[in-house]
């Protein structure tokens, strides 16, 4: 595949997969959800859908096309938290025609509360949201009645869905023997064979992380998932750390292709959707554009060999008996 071809998007701006009444124009003319403005900070327009699709393909390459890493056998119910454009859920349903799928799109609801029946898998990718994930993991582990979750919803998300809708998206627990899996990015800037410190990209990322923490979002928490699952009580907890090249600099064909996706995603997506965060943190529009342009030049230089980590963590609720 020619990496340059990845820059051409075939998606038309039809907004056919988003709810127009629940969207509003934001920074740079991008469309954002207006249901609860402080709960989901990313756009929901066609360009953002492209970014999510690139992210899905990049992750698929890095995971050798595995849709799930946890050793789930014959799943009957699967909850996908942070569904994105729905590609993962549709592909997983195709591979497992007997399972019942449940999807949560974070731009329209405060997803992430638990699970479904026997041989369950709860799957989540790229949350990056102001969630108390340890509480969510506990709800996924314990046999937590829906009403209990509803009563704690305000504390977790600063708002709660109408109670009549709660049974549709707020669930009870992972059944004994069921699995929960998180696939996320740990965005600490790194460089192969050296350090990223002193680079423009390092300054950009550290500034972004600091600003996000001010808004209650810890984007470095994926490295804590394993510990948190074990503290809740999940067993057989495993963690896989996979490098994500920021450009196609590796000689390994798989990593080179993943780096091509990552470069496109960063240049055409990530740097755009992060702009409102930097502006809210006090940076001017002109300052951000200059910083972002320098980041584009730096990560595109294959000699820099920048990378971050894909973090895959999964655990099992102890089988009954």
KEMAR-273247 format. One record per atom (N, C-alpha, C): residue in three letters; x, y, z. Coordinates in steps of 0.001 Angstrom, whole numbers, padded with zeros to 6 digits, always signed. Example, Ala and Ser with C-alpha at 12.3 -4.5 7.8 and 13.67 -1.06 7.14 Angstrom:
2
ALA+013190-005690+007800
ALA+012300-004500+007800
ALA+013200-003300+007800
SER+012850-002250+007080
SER+013670-001060+007140
SER+012900+000030+007870
END
This chain:
321
UNK+000841-001195+000000
UNK+000000+000000+000000
UNK+000874+001243+000000
UNK+000504+002197-000832
UNK+001215+003459-000882
UNK+000753+004333+000283
UNK+001657+004658+001230
UNK+001219+005464+002372
UNK+000587+006784+001973
UNK+001027+007349+000845
UNK+000461+008632+000420
UNK-001026+008508+000116
UNK-001441+007316-000314
UNK-002851+007116-000656
UNK-003751+007210+000561
UNK-003180+007035+001750
UNK-003982+007081+002961
UNK-004502+008481+003246
UNK-003900+009499+002637
UNK-004322+010857+002911
UNK-005620+011202+002184
UNK-006002+010415+001192
UNK-007211+010705+000428
UNK-008394+010010+001086
UNK-009346+010781+001584
UNK-010502+010221+002282
UNK-011698+010120+001341
UNK-012314+008946+001222
UNK-013492+008796+000369
UNK-014781+009169+001084
UNK-014712+009451+002376
UNK-015933+009687+003132
UNK-016510+011072+002814
UNK-017801+011116+002532
UNK-018468+012380+002286
UNK-019057+012912+003586
UNK-019109+014221+003696
UNK-019660+014837+004896
UNK-021176+014832+004793
UNK-021799+013736+005186
UNK-023250+013609+005136
UNK-023877+013651+006510
UNK-023041+013425+007564
UNK-023539+013351+008933
UNK-024610+012273+009089
UNK-024587+011271+008194
UNK-025621+010255+008222
UNK-025501+009335+009424
UNK-024307+009263+010035
UNK-024131+008347+011156
UNK-024130+009066+012495
UNK-024435+010363+012499
UNK-024522+011101+013755
UNK-025867+011794+013837
UNK-026222+012214+015011
UNK-027510+012864+015217
UNK-027349+014362+015033
UNK-027863+014898+013947
UNK-027711+016321+013665
UNK-028255+017226+014768
UNK-029437+016943+015317
UNK-029951+017835+016362
UNK-029065+017882+017596
UNK-028252+016853+017815
UNK-027398+016801+019002
UNK-025977+017261+018700
UNK-025785+018002+017612
UNK-024460+018471+017237
UNK-024455+019985+017117
UNK-023272+020555+017290
UNK-023130+021994+017165
UNK-021755+022321+016606
UNK-021626+023501+016001
UNK-020357+023927+015428
UNK-019446+024411+016543
UNK-018176+023956+016499
UNK-017208+024351+017504
UNK-015970+024941+016874
UNK-014819+024757+017533
UNK-013552+025322+017089
UNK-013221+024851+015680
UNK-012838+025807+014809
UNK-012430+025472+013455
UNK-013546+025004+012563
UNK-014806+025241+012964
UNK-015931+024816+012154
UNK-016256+023343+012270
UNK-015602+022643+013191
UNK-015870+021217+013382
UNK-017193+021029+014123
UNK-017806+019844+013920
UNK-019059+019531+014586
UNK-018787+018742+015863
UNK-019469+019122+016940
UNK-019326+018475+018238
UNK-020704+018120+018781
UNK-020746+017070+019607
UNK-022009+016726+020253
UNK-022393+017831+021231
UNK-023691+018057+021365
UNK-024169+019102+022261
UNK-025037+018536+023375
UNK-025029+017209+023517
UNK-025875+016583+024536
UNK-025414+016981+025927
UNK-024107+016786+026218
UNK-023487+017260+027445
UNK-022086+017718+027062
UNK-021889+019013+026950
UNK-020699+019559+026316
UNK-019402+019190+027030
UNK-019451+018957+028336
UNK-018230+018712+029094
UNK-017912+017236+029276
UNK-018664+016340+028621
UNK-018441+014916+028846
UNK-017673+014236+027717
UNK-017699+014803+026527
UNK-016982+014212+025397
UNK-016413+015352+024571
UNK-015090+015464+024528
UNK-014450+016662+023991
UNK-014048+016548+022537
UNK-014249+015388+021901
UNK-013833+015200+020516
UNK-014968+015530+019557
UNK-014650+015852+018296
UNK-015712+016107+017305
UNK-016480+014833+016993
UNK-017583+014980+016275
UNK-018337+013807+015825
UNK-018709+013922+014350
UNK-017881+014635+013584
UNK-018176+014837+012168
UNK-017473+013786+011313
UNK-017572+013944+009994
UNK-017026+012945+009080
UNK-015506+012838+009187
UNK-014818+013965+009372
UNK-013367+013916+009517
UNK-012965+013121+010758
UNK-013723+013271+011827
UNK-013424+012511+013037
UNK-013689+011022+012836
UNK-014714+010710+012069
UNK-014976+009304+011758
UNK-013819+008703+010963
UNK-013248+009492+010055
UNK-012062+009032+009336
UNK-010913+008759+010302
UNK-010705+009679+011250
UNK-009621+009499+012221
UNK-009816+008216+013029
UNK-011046+007974+013447
UNK-011332+006767+014212
UNK-011125+005512+013371
UNK-011475+005594+012093
UNK-011277+004443+011211
UNK-009789+004158+010993
UNK-008986+005215+010816
UNK-007537+005028+010719
UNK-006997+004394+012008
UNK-007508+004861+013143
UNK-007066+004317+014420
UNK-007416+002840+014534
UNK-008604+002477+014061
UNK-009014+001072+014083
UNK-008091+000223+013213
UNK-007798+000702+012008
UNK-006938-000062+011111
UNK-005522-000169+011658
UNK-005017+000908+012230
UNK-003696+000881+012840
UNK-003641-000157+013958
UNK-004675-000177+014800
UNK-004723-001143+015901
UNK-004840-002559+015372
UNK-005632-002747+014330
UNK-005781-004076+013747
UNK-004454-004610+013220
UNK-003675-003740+012594
UNK-002356-004153+012093
UNK-001460-004569+013251
UNK-001438-003761+014305
UNK-000557-004046+015442
UNK-000964-005319+016180
UNK-002251-005643+016157
UNK-002744-006846+016849
UNK-002866-008039+015908
UNK-002247-007941+014746
UNK-002278-009053+013774
UNK-003709-009461+013439
UNK-004563-008451+013306
UNK-005968-008626+012927
UNK-006808-009300+014009
UNK-006253-009467+015202
UNK-007049-010021+016297
UNK-008027-008961+016789
UNK-009307-009283+016770
UNK-010296-008353+017276
UNK-010346-008370+018797
UNK-009954-009481+019382
UNK-009884-009602+020833
UNK-008647-010397+021180
UNK-007989-009987+022244
UNK-006780-010666+022686
UNK-007080-011652+023806
UNK-008054-011317+024642
UNK-008442-012218+025733
UNK-008939-013542+025163
UNK-008642-014668+025826
UNK-009019-015997+025308
UNK-010482-016329+025555
UNK-011356-015571+024932
UNK-012790-015785+025095
UNK-013222-016974+024244
UNK-014036-017842+024816
UNK-014526-019011+024108
UNK-016035-018883+023894
UNK-016462-018970+022650
UNK-017889-018963+022299
UNK-018661-017858+023008
UNK-018336-016597+022761
UNK-019041-015510+023453
UNK-020513-015456+023074
UNK-021351-015216+024074
UNK-022784-015081+023837
UNK-023241-013624+023905
UNK-022591-012851+024748
UNK-022920-011434+024889
UNK-021627-010640+024948
UNK-021573-009572+024195
UNK-020378-008740+024168
UNK-020803-007278+024280
UNK-020190-006569+025202
UNK-020421-005141+025339
UNK-019186-004409+024833
UNK-019360-003568+023815
UNK-018255-002776+023281
UNK-018416-001352+023773
UNK-017484-000897+024586
UNK-017529+000439+025164
UNK-016626+001356+024348
UNK-017131+002512+023973
UNK-016433+003437+023090
UNK-016332+002829+021697
UNK-017470+002714+021042
UNK-017598+001972+019796
UNK-016979+002672+018599
UNK-016790+003981+018669
UNK-016266+004673+017501
UNK-017264+004635+016370
UNK-016829+004256+015174
UNK-017754+004170+014042
UNK-018420+002810+013938
UNK-018100+001903+014845
UNK-018787+000613+014891
UNK-018115-000515+014133
UNK-016951-000262+013536
UNK-016296-001290+012732
UNK-015956-002504+013577
UNK-015365-002278+014766
UNK-014967-003409+015604
UNK-016169-004268+015944
UNK-017253-003654+016368
UNK-018430-004409+016787
UNK-019006-005230+015631
UNK-019058-004638+014444
UNK-019594-005353+013289
UNK-018696-006520+012903
UNK-017379-006283+012897
UNK-016446-007359+012551
UNK-016491-008483+013584
UNK-016600-008096+014854
UNK-016639-009122+015907
UNK-017909-009960+015800
UNK-019026-009304+015471
UNK-020277-010026+015297
UNK-020195-010984+014109
UNK-019477-010574+013059
UNK-019313-011443+011892
UNK-018496-012676+012253
UNK-017443-012474+013049
UNK-016615-013608+013467
UNK-017306-014496+014493
UNK-018260-013942+015222
UNK-018957-014685+016277
UNK-020459-014528+016082
UNK-021027-015233+015109
UNK-022419-014995+014727
UNK-023441-015312+015812
UNK-023040-016033+016862
UNK-023999-016380+017917
UNK-024057-015343+019028
UNK-023100-014406+019012
UNK-023071-013445+020127
UNK-024089-012339+019911
UNK-024506-011766+021044
UNK-025357-010583+021027
UNK-024503-009387+021371
UNK-024493-008403+020509
UNK-023620-007250+020709
UNK-024354-006068+021320
UNK-023634-005346+022154
UNK-024164-004129+022766
UNK-023089-003069+022607
UNK-023464-001945+022034
UNK-022472-000933+021706
UNK-022768+000367+022442
UNK-021694+001053+022811
UNK-021833+002359+023446
UNK-020945+003344+022718
UNK-021547+004422+022224
UNK-020771+005487+021609
UNK-020637+006601+022635
UNK-019404+006925+023064
UNK-019231+007854+024178
UNK-019677+009274+023897
UNK-019850+009650+022619
UNK-020277+011015+022357
UNK-021770+011185+022600
UNK-022512+010069+022824
UNK-023945+010193+023019
UNK-024421+009629+024346
UNK-023574+008910+025074
UNK-023980+008423+026391
UNK-022759+008133+027244
UNK-022940+008081+028570
UNK-021816+007869+029479
UNK-021528+006395+029641
UNK-020987+005765+028625
UNK-020883+004318+028608
UNK-019835+003799+029569
UNK-019915+002487+029808
UNK-018824+001846+030499
UNK-019132+001253+031833
UNK-020347+000780+032054
UNK-020706+000363+033396
UNK-020682-001134+033656
UNK-020372-002037+032821
UNK-020456-003405+033301
UNK-020574-004404+032206
UNK-021487-005366+032326
UNK-021471-006422+031360
UNK-022746-007212+031244
UNK-022621-008356+030570
UNK-023738-009223+030282
UNK-023357-010660+030600
UNK-024169-011597+030130
UNK-024194-012973+030598
UNK-022965-013834+030454
UNK-023186-015147+030463
UNK-022103-016119+030520
UNK-021164-015980+029329
UNK-019891-016329+029564
UNK-018849-016198+028544
UNK-018835-014794+027955
UNK-019041-013836+028835
UNK-019075-012432+028453
UNK-017694-011889+028128
UNK-017643-010983+027199
UNK-016467-010149+027067
UNK-016923-008700+027070
UNK-016322-007897+027932
UNK-016481-006448+027857
UNK-015239-005912+027170
UNK-015434-005186+026109
UNK-014321-004720+025293
UNK-014357-003203+025235
UNK-013205-002575+025416
UNK-013148-001120+025383
UNK-011869-000677+024703
UNK-011987+000323+023845
UNK-010816+000892+023183
UNK-010852+002411+023282
UNK-009683+002961+023595
UNK-009473+004397+023501
UNK-010447+005244+024289
UNK-010634+004934+025576
UNK-011571+005736+026360
UNK-011110+007180+026471
UNK-009991+007417+027146
UNK-009463+008766+027266
UNK-010477+009761+027789
UNK-011312+009332+028731
UNK-012414+010161+029193
UNK-012313+010364+030699
UNK-013086+011313+031248
UNK-012987+011601+032672
UNK-013752+010595+033503
UNK-013416+009320+033344
UNK-014127+008280+034055
UNK-013329+007810+035259
UNK-014037+007424+036301
UNK-013396+006727+037398
UNK-013357+005258+036994
UNK-012309+004882+036263
UNK-012270+003544+035684
UNK-012238+002463+036738
UNK-011664+002743+037892
UNK-011643+001720+038939
UNK-013052+001407+039432
UNK-013900+002421+039505
UNK-015295+002177+039881
UNK-016008+001399+038791
UNK-015733+001731+037542
UNK-016347+001012+036431
UNK-015895-000450+036423
UNK-014604-000671+036677
UNK-014113-002044+036754
UNK-014795-002803+037890
UNK-015022-002113+038998
UNK-015689-002772+040130
UNK-017124-003124+039762
UNK-017808-002220+039053
UNK-019169-002519+038609
UNK-019180-003693+037633
UNK-018148-003794+036814
UNK-018063-004906+035883
UNK-017798-006216+036611
UNK-017173-006131+037783
UNK-016816-007340+038537
UNK-017931-007784+039473
UNK-018533-006818+040157
UNK-019531-007148+041171
UNK-020899-007345+040540
UNK-021740-008050+041246
UNK-023128-008213+040817
UNK-023893-006983+041273
UNK-023657-005884+040585
UNK-024135-004575+041011
UNK-025491-004285+040378
UNK-026560-004215+041172
UNK-027885-003944+040599
UNK-027900-002643+039821
UNK-028732-002588+038816
UNK-028799-001400+037973
UNK-029066-000146+038790
UNK-029951-000239+039786
UNK-030306+000947+040537
UNK-029107+001512+041290
UNK-028213+000615+041735
UNK-027014+001083+042428
UNK-026130+001869+041484
UNK-025987+001371+040265
UNK-025188+002078+039274
UNK-025821+003415+038943
UNK-027154+003442+038826
UNK-027846+004685+038519
UNK-027593+005717+039608
UNK-027650+005277+040869
UNK-027490+006217+041970
UNK-026085+006801+042024
UNK-025097+006071+041490
UNK-023720+006553+041492
UNK-023350+007270+040201
UNK-024295+007336+039268
UNK-023984+007872+037943
UNK-023561+009329+038011
UNK-024263+010129+038828
UNK-023923+011549+038915
UNK-022490+011747+039379
UNK-022025+010917+040323
UNK-020669+011071+040833
UNK-019641+010737+039767
UNK-019971+009809+038877
UNK-019005+009360+037887
UNK-018940+010275+036675
UNK-020082+010765+036240
UNK-020117+011432+034948
UNK-020669+012844+034972
UNK-021047+013348+036135
UNK-021627+014680+036291
UNK-023013+014780+035674
UNK-023516+013684+035160
UNK-024896+013659+034705
UNK-025321+012206+034587
UNK-026609+011988+034436
UNK-027110+010617+034352
UNK-028167+010536+033267
UNK-028208+009426+032580
UNK-029250+009231+031585
UNK-030603+009094+032275
UNK-031683+009380+031561
UNK-033008+009177+032142
UNK-033165+007742+032631
UNK-033804+007609+033771
UNK-033888+006290+034383
UNK-034570+005275+033482
UNK-035553+005722+032667
UNK-036248+004768+031821
UNK-035331+004187+030744
UNK-034240+004887+030414
UNK-033301+004385+029426
UNK-032182+003562+030046
UNK-032043+003632+031362
UNK-030905+003011+032023
UNK-030775+001518+031746
UNK-031867+000735+031758
UNK-031685-000700+031503
UNK-031100-001007+030133
UNK-031206-000065+029206
UNK-030684-000305+027870
UNK-029170-000232+027827
UNK-028556+000590+028710
UNK-027122+000767+028606
UNK-026368+000563+029910
UNK-027083+000515+031037
UNK-026415+000304+032309
UNK-026635-001141+032720
UNK-025575-001857+032897
UNK-025658-003291+033043
UNK-025146-003731+034394
UNK-025186-005013+034641
UNK-024943-005501+035980
UNK-023503-005897+036200
UNK-023055-006989+035612
UNK-021718-007449+035954
UNK-021239-008474+034951
UNK-019931-008687+034963
UNK-019348-009799+034225
UNK-019701-011077+034979
UNK-020250-012048+034295
UNK-020559-013310+034940
UNK-019283-014091+035237
UNK-019331-015034+036176
UNK-018146-015851+036470
UNK-017574-016477+035198
UNK-016261-016347+035032
UNK-015592-016880+033852
UNK-015521-015909+032695
UNK-016221-014761+032817
UNK-016224-013777+031740
UNK-014960-012934+031745
UNK-014733-012245+030644
UNK-013505-011472+030457
UNK-013812-010005+030225
UNK-012888-009160+030629
UNK-012937-007742+030338
UNK-011605-007358+029695
UNK-011653-006523+028683
UNK-010434-006189+027928
UNK-010403-004704+027595
UNK-009241-004101+027802
UNK-009023-002710+027445
UNK-007887-002628+026423
UNK-008113-001863+025379
UNK-007074-001578+024381
UNK-006976-000062+024293
UNK-005842+000477+024670
UNK-005722+001926+024760
UNK-004303+002343+024407
UNK-004104+003647+024269
UNK-002779+004185+023956
UNK-002217+004912+025167
UNK-000976+004609+025487
UNK-000249+005353+026496
UNK+000630+006346+025751
UNK+000326+007622+025889
UNK+000879+008603+024951
UNK+002173+009259+025422
UNK+002878+008635+026353
UNK+004191+009165+026696
UNK+005094+009147+025460
UNK+005710+010272+025106
UNK+006548+010328+023901
UNK+007878+009605+024104
UNK+008211+008713+023193
UNK+009456+007947+023262
UNK+010142+007959+021909
UNK+011449+007642+021931
UNK+012235+007579+020705
UNK+013073+006309+020735
UNK+013050+005583+019628
UNK+013817+004340+019537
UNK+015316+004651+019618
UNK+015990+003986+020543
UNK+017422+004156+020669
UNK+017860+005436+021341
UNK+016906+006162+021955
UNK+017280+007415+022600
UNK+016113+007969+023394
UNK+016065+009264+023545
UNK+015000+009918+024278
UNK+014337+010985+023417
UNK+013045+011171+023643
UNK+012303+012196+022904
UNK+012400+013559+023577
UNK+013002+013607+024757
UNK+013112+014877+025473
UNK+013909+015893+024648
UNK+013437+017121+024696
UNK+014077+018175+023928
UNK+013459+018384+022554
UNK+012604+017465+022116
UNK+011969+017598+020806
UNK+010698+018435+020912
UNK+010267+018961+019768
UNK+009010+019700+019730
UNK+007853+018774+020076
UNK+007926+017560+019569
UNK+006847+016595+019822
UNK+006731+016290+021313
UNK+007863+016150+021999
UNK+007839+015898+023443
UNK+007173+017065+024167
UNK+007519+018298+023779
UNK+006904+019465+024416
UNK+005409+019506+024139
UNK+005023+019163+022918
UNK+003607+019158+022555
UNK+002832+018157+023414
UNK+003335+016931+023496
UNK+002613+015880+024213
UNK+002543+016176+025702
UNK+003670+016592+026296
UNK+003665+016862+027733
UNK+002738+018033+028069
UNK+002687+019032+027201
UNK+001749+020139+027408
UNK+000311+019658+027312
UNK+000051+018795+026337
UNK-001287+018237+026156
UNK-001704+017415+027373
UNK-000810+016557+027861
UNK-001125+015721+029020
UNK-001408+016578+030247
UNK-000603+017605+030446
UNK-000795+018492+031592
UNK-002139+019204+031515
UNK-002478+019686+030322
UNK-003750+020389+030149
UNK-004922+019454+030365
UNK-004830+018232+029850
UNK-005907+017268+030024
UNK-006103+016910+031493
UNK-005010+016810+032233
UNK-005133+016529+033669
UNK-005887+017649+034381
UNK-005702+018884+033935
UNK-006435+020006+034510
UNK-007935+019866+034278
UNK-008310+019166+033202
UNK-009719+018947+032883
UNK-010221+017605+033422
UNK-009406+016931+034242
UNK-009834+015687+034867
UNK-009634+014444+034037
UNK-008784+014520+033026
UNK-008561+013372+032158
UNK-007095+012950+032233
UNK-006864+011762+032748
UNK-005505+011238+032869
UNK-005246+010290+031706
UNK-004558+010772+030680
UNK-004303+009957+029497
UNK-003113+009021+029677
UNK-002511+009033+030856
UNK-001428+008104+031148
UNK-001896+006921+031991
UNK-003189+006870+032279
UNK-003707+005812+033148
UNK-003711+004419+032530
UNK-003619+004222+031192
UNK-003618+002851+030684
UNK-002565+001950+031315
UNK-001431+002505+031738
UNK-000408+001676+032364
UNK-000824+001223+033761
UNK-001935+001739+034271
UNK-002456+001340+035574
UNK-003580+000312+035472
UNK-004041+000034+034253
UNK-005191-000861+034087
UNK-004952-002229+034722
UNK-003779-002786+034504
UNK-003488-004124+035024
UNK-003615-004145+036545
UNK-002998-003174+037195
UNK-003059-003093+038655
UNK-004495-002918+039131
UNK-005251-002065+038454
UNK-006620-001795+038874
UNK-007495-003035+038731
UNK-007349-003779+037633
UNK-008143-004994+037467
UNK-007819-006010+038558
UNK-006555-006135+038887
UNK-006159-007076+039939
UNK-006691-006636+041295
UNK-006683-005348+041571
UNK-007198-004846+042836
UNK-008690-005108+042980
UNK-009419-005031+041874
UNK-010857-005294+041905
UNK-011137-006763+042183
UNK-010277-007659+041690
UNK-010479-009085+041907
UNK-010384-009945+040674
UNK-010183-009338+039507
UNK-010016-010128+038295
UNK-008728-010948+038383
UNK-008751-012123+037772
UNK-007588-013012+037782
UNK-007099-013204+036347
UNK-005964-013880+036228
UNK-005372-014123+034906
UNK-005209-012815+034128
UNK-004875-011764+034848
UNK-004740-010450+034214
UNK-003416-010384+033461
UNK-003494-010013+032211
UNK-002317-009941+031349
UNK-002213-008546+030735
UNK-000983-008129+030472
UNK-000727-006850+029824
UNK+000227-007059+028659
UNK-000130-006503+027509
UNK+000755-006506+026346
UNK+001067-005057+025988
UNK+002341-004756+025774
UNK+002788-003426+025379
UNK+003368-003520+023970
UNK+002766-002797+023041
UNK+003141-002884+021636
UNK+003509-001486+021143
UNK+004691-001299+020558
UNK+005070+000035+020082
UNK+004218+000484+018901
UNK+003842+001753+018929
UNK+003137+002380+017815
UNK+004093+003401+017191
UNK+004708+003098+016072
UNK+005582+004092+015425
UNK+004757+005298+014987
UNK+005327+006482+015149
UNK+004612+007692+014774
UNK+004729+008017+013292
UNK+005549+007253+012574
UNK+005694+007381+011126
UNK+006208+006036+010619
UNK+006240+005820+009303
UNK+006697+004526+008774
UNK+008220+004386+008771
UNK+008850+004599+009943
UNK+010307+004496+010013
UNK+010830+003080+010255
UNK+010058+002147+010847
UNK+010630+000821+011107
UNK+010874+000045+009810
UNK+011800-000895+009876
UNK+012029-001790+008741
UNK+011047-002942+008740
UNK+010515-003287+009909
UNK+009513-004340+010007
UNK+008261-003933+009229
UNK+007805-004750+008261
UNK+006675-004359+007406
UNK+005402-004041+008190
UNK+005120-004834+009216
UNK+003902-004590+009997
UNK+003971-003247+010713
UNK+005089-002986+011367
UNK+005236-001723+012081
UNK+005309-000538+011124
UNK+005892-000770+009933
UNK+005943+000307+008931
UNK+004536+000697+008501
UNK+003668-000308+008258
UNK+002295-000017+007856
UNK+001544+000671+008995
UNK+001728+000180+010223
UNK+001090+000819+011366
UNK+001565+002264+011504
UNK+002847+002503+011255
UNK+003376+003858+011314
UNK+002786+004759+010256
UNK+002468+004194+009084
UNK+001813+004982+008036
UNK+000438+005446+008492
UNK-000317+004519+009090
UNK-001627+004886+009620
UNK-001488+005925+010731
UNK-000516+005716+011617
UNK-000340+006636+012745
UNK+000018+008036+012261
UNK+000854+008127+011239
UNK+001252+009435+010719
UNK+000058+010165+010119
UNK-000739+009446+009330
UNK-001932+010063+008750
UNK-002888+010501+009852
UNK-003105+009623+010816
UNK-004022+009920+011907
UNK-003575+011152+012692
UNK-002277+011275+012902
UNK-001755+012412+013656
UNK-001842+013695+012851
UNK-001351+013637+011600
UNK-001278+014852+010778
UNK-002654+015388+010421
UNK-003582+014508+010078
UNK-004888+014948+009586
UNK-005983+014879+010631
UNK-005714+014254+011785
UNK-006766+014080+012780
UNK-006397+014543+014166
UNK-005406+013899+014776
UNK-005091+014159+016183
UNK-004740+015618+016439
UNK-003926+016203+015557
UNK-003509+017586+015775
UNK-004682+018559+015632
UNK-005682+018169+014855
UNK-006861+019017+014707
UNK-007778+018926+015922
UNK-008048+017693+016371
UNK-009003+017540+017469
UNK-008417+017996+018796
UNK-007078+018059+018880
UNK-006454+018517+020133
UNK-006437+020036+020252
UNK-006632+020722+019160
UNK-006514+022183+019177
UNK-007404+022852+020228
UNK-008689+022491+020343
UNK-009516+023149+021364
UNK-008980+022970+022779
UNK-008319+021844+023040
UNK-007768+021604+024368
UNK-006657+022606+024664
UNK-005766+022813+023700
UNK-004683+023769+023886
UNK-005221+025196+024024
UNK-006260+025536+023249
UNK-006831+026876+023343
UNK-007485+027094+024702
UNK-008165+026059+025200
UNK-008770+026168+026530
UNK-007694+026262+027604
UNK-006510+025719+027322
UNK-005417+025781+028274
UNK-004666+027104+028252
UNK-005048+028013+027348
UNK-004452+029341+027340
UNK-003564+029654+026153
UNK-003353+028711+025244
UNK-002525+028965+024075
UNK-003333+029695+023019
UNK-002695+030623+022320
UNK-003396+031354+021266
UNK-003496+030495+020009
UNK-004397+030889+019124
UNK-004576+030156+017865
UNK-003290+030137+017058
UNK-002621+031286+016977
UNK-001385+031388+016206
UNK-000280+030530+016820
UNK-000172+030557+018138
UNK+000838+029743+018818
UNK+000603+028265+018567
UNK-000670+027855+018605
UNK-000948+026435+018386
UNK-000621+026013+016962
UNK-001002+026808+015990
UNK-000752+026448+014599
UNK+000749+026317+014333
UNK+001533+027199+014904
UNK+002984+027107+014732
UNK+003534+025848+015388
UNK+003055+025551+016590
UNK+003506+024350+017291
UNK+003101+023100+016527
UNK+001842+023032+016066
UNK+001352+021856+015355
UNK+002102+021638+014045
UNK+002402+022698+013329
UNK+003144+022567+012074
UNK+004553+022022+012322
UNK+005174+022475+013406
UNK+006505+021955+013744
UNK+006448+020488+014147
UNK+005373+020097+014820
UNK+005198+018690+015180
UNK+005050+017843+013918
UNK+004267+018314+012963
UNK+004095+017578+011709
UNK+005436+017330+011030
UNK+006259+018375+010962
UNK+007564+018236+010323
UNK+008441+017246+011083
UNK+008392+017301+012399
UNK+009279+016480+013209
UNK+008906+015006+013175
UNK+007613+014689+013316
UNK+007231+013276+013316
UNK+007314+012683+011922
UNK+007223+013529+010874
UNK+007340+013026+009499
UNK+008772+012662+009145
UNK+009728+013179+009897
UNK+011134+012862+009669
UNK+011417+011473+010249
UNK+011614+010507+009378
UNK+011775+009121+009831
UNK+013028+008920+010657
UNK+013968+009823+010558
UNK+015185+009695+011358
UNK+014921+009880+012849
UNK+013801+010501+013186
UNK+013501+010744+014595
UNK+013024+009483+015325
UNK+012388+008571+014607
UNK+011991+007271+015157
UNK+011196+007396+016462
UNK+010187+008254+016431
UNK+009321+008426+017591
UNK+008317+007277+017675
UNK+007874+006985+018895
UNK+006808+006005+019072
UNK+006117+006216+020417
UNK+004909+005656+020532
UNK+004194+005562+021796
UNK+003822+004096+021984
UNK+003029+003778+022990
UNK+002701+002384+023275
UNK+001209+002109+023143
UNK+000902+000979+022536
UNK-000446+000415+022594
UNK-000481-000514+023799
UNK-001430-000282+024692
UNK-001535-001061+025913
UNK-002773-001953+025823
UNK-002582-003251+025914
UNK-003667-004223+025884
UNK-003675-004926+027239
UNK-004776-004807+027950
UNK-004903-005429+029275
UNK-006218-006182+029318
UNK-006176-007426+029789
UNK-007414-008185+029935
UNK-007335-009056+031191
UNK-008511-009329+031743
UNK-008599-010145+032952
UNK-009903-010904+032993
UNK-009937-011919+033834
UNK-011094-012819+033924
UNK-011706-012764+035317
UNK-013023-012731+035353
UNK-013693-012902+036651
UNK-013578-014378+037033
UNK-013178-014685+038271
UNK-012980-016097+038644
UNK-014199-016945+038327
UNK-014012-018102+037712
UNK-015121-018988+037408
UNK-015866-019389+038683
UNK-017132-019683+038561
UNK-017943-020095+039710
UNK-017408-021404+040282
UNK-017454-021500+041612
UNK-017014-022743+042274
UNK-015537-022856+042396
END
